[in-house]
């Protein structure tokens, strides 16, 4: 099956909201699995080992998801309210900044997980509480 046919099948069986939720759920599960040790480790050498063991790639993937969302949000054709768009753009910029600090070993991954989980709840139709 070609990529085009696969994408067409997905969009015929899942709404854009469901696809976004699935993408966030997948990256969040990966981040969670890889970040437990990172967030409790104090030694920079250990943090570098964990980052090079796959966490860096997952953080980068999460960052690309947020950059893609930001690109969509700045498009004038985006149907979300201006206030919601502005809030999500601001959140995406925070994710980018925080991710860069995690990659330097200066911040923890948990706040990124909290944000993603809030987005997942929102996409499921549940109230979105950022960083409970």
C-alpha positions as CSV (number, residue, x, y, z in Angstrom):
1,X,0.0,0.0,0.0
2,X,1.4,3.4,-1.0
3,X,1.9,6.2,1.5
4,X,-0.8,8.2,-0.3
5,X,-3.3,5.4,-0.1
6,X,-2.5,4.9,3.6
7,X,-3.0,8.6,4.4
8,X,-6.3,8.5,2.5
9,X,-7.5,5.5,4.4
10,X,-6.6,7.1,7.7
11,X,-8.4,10.4,6.9
12,X,-11.4,8.4,5.9
13,X,-11.6,6.5,9.2
14,X,-10.3,9.1,11.6
15,X,-11.3,12.7,12.1
16,X,-8.4,15.3,12.2
17,X,-9.0,15.6,15.9
18,X,-8.7,11.8,16.4
19,X,-5.5,11.8,14.3
20,X,-4.0,14.7,16.4
21,X,-5.0,12.9,19.6
22,X,-3.3,9.7,18.4
23,X,-0.1,11.5,17.4
24,X,0.0,13.2,20.8
25,X,-0.7,10.0,22.7
26,X,2.1,8.1,20.8
27,X,4.8,10.7,21.4
28,X,3.7,11.2,25.0
29,X,3.9,7.5,25.7
30,X,7.4,7.5,24.2
31,X,8.4,10.5,26.3
32,X,7.0,9.0,29.4
33,X,8.8,5.7,28.9
34,X,12.2,7.4,28.3
35,X,12.0,10.2,30.8
36,X,11.5,8.5,34.1
37,X,15.2,8.0,34.8
38,X,16.2,11.3,33.2
39,X,14.0,13.4,35.5
40,X,15.5,11.8,38.7
41,X,19.1,11.8,37.5
42,X,21.4,14.5,38.7
43,X,24.6,13.6,36.9
44,X,25.1,15.4,33.6
45,X,26.9,12.3,32.2
46,X,24.0,10.1,33.0
47,X,21.6,12.7,31.5
48,X,23.6,12.7,28.3
49,X,23.6,8.9,28.2
50,X,19.8,8.9,28.5
51,X,19.4,11.6,25.9
52,X,21.6,9.7,23.4
53,X,19.7,6.5,24.1
54,X,16.6,7.8,22.3
55,X,15.2,10.6,24.5
56,X,16.8,13.3,22.3
57,X,15.0,11.9,19.2
58,X,11.7,11.7,21.0
59,X,12.0,15.2,22.3
60,X,12.9,16.4,18.8
61,X,9.8,14.6,17.4
62,X,7.6,16.2,20.1
63,X,9.1,19.6,19.2
64,X,8.4,19.1,15.5
65,X,4.7,18.2,16.3
66,X,4.4,21.5,18.2
67,X,6.1,23.4,15.4
68,X,3.7,21.9,12.9
69,X,0.8,22.9,15.0
70,X,2.2,26.4,15.3
71,X,2.5,26.7,11.6
72,X,-1.1,25.7,11.2
73,X,-2.3,28.1,13.9
74,X,-0.7,31.1,12.2
75,X,-2.5,30.3,8.9
76,X,-5.3,32.8,8.5
77,X,-7.6,30.0,7.3
78,X,-7.3,28.2,10.7
79,X,-10.8,27.9,12.1
80,X,-10.0,28.2,15.8
81,X,-10.9,31.4,17.7
82,X,-8.2,34.0,17.8
83,X,-7.9,33.6,21.6
84,X,-7.4,29.9,21.4
85,X,-5.0,30.2,18.6
86,X,-2.9,32.8,20.5
87,X,-2.9,30.6,23.6
88,X,-1.8,27.5,21.7
89,X,0.9,29.5,19.8
90,X,2.2,30.7,23.1
91,X,2.2,27.2,24.5
92,X,4.1,25.9,21.4
93,X,6.8,28.5,22.0
94,X,7.0,27.5,25.6
95,X,7.3,23.8,24.6
96,X,10.2,24.7,22.2
97,X,12.0,26.8,24.9
98,X,11.5,24.1,27.6
99,X,12.6,21.3,25.3
100,X,15.8,23.2,24.5
101,X,16.5,23.4,28.3
102,X,15.8,19.7,28.7
103,X,18.3,18.9,25.9
104,X,20.9,20.9,27.9
105,X,20.1,18.9,31.0
106,X,18.7,21.9,32.8
107,X,15.0,21.1,33.0
108,X,12.8,18.0,33.5
109,X,10.6,16.3,30.9
110,X,7.6,16.1,33.2
111,X,6.2,19.5,32.3
112,X,6.2,18.5,28.6
113,X,4.3,15.4,29.5
114,X,1.8,17.4,31.5
115,X,1.2,19.8,28.6
116,X,0.8,16.9,26.1
117,X,-1.6,15.1,28.4
118,X,-3.7,18.3,28.7
119,X,-3.9,18.6,25.0
120,X,-4.9,14.9,24.7
121,X,-7.7,15.5,27.2
122,X,-8.8,18.5,25.2
123,X,-8.8,16.5,22.0
124,X,-10.9,13.9,23.7
125,X,-13.4,16.5,24.6
126,X,-12.5,16.6,28.3
127,X,-11.8,19.9,30.0
128,X,-8.2,21.1,29.4
129,X,-6.3,21.8,32.6
130,X,-2.8,22.8,31.8
131,X,-0.3,21.5,34.4
132,X,-2.6,20.2,37.1
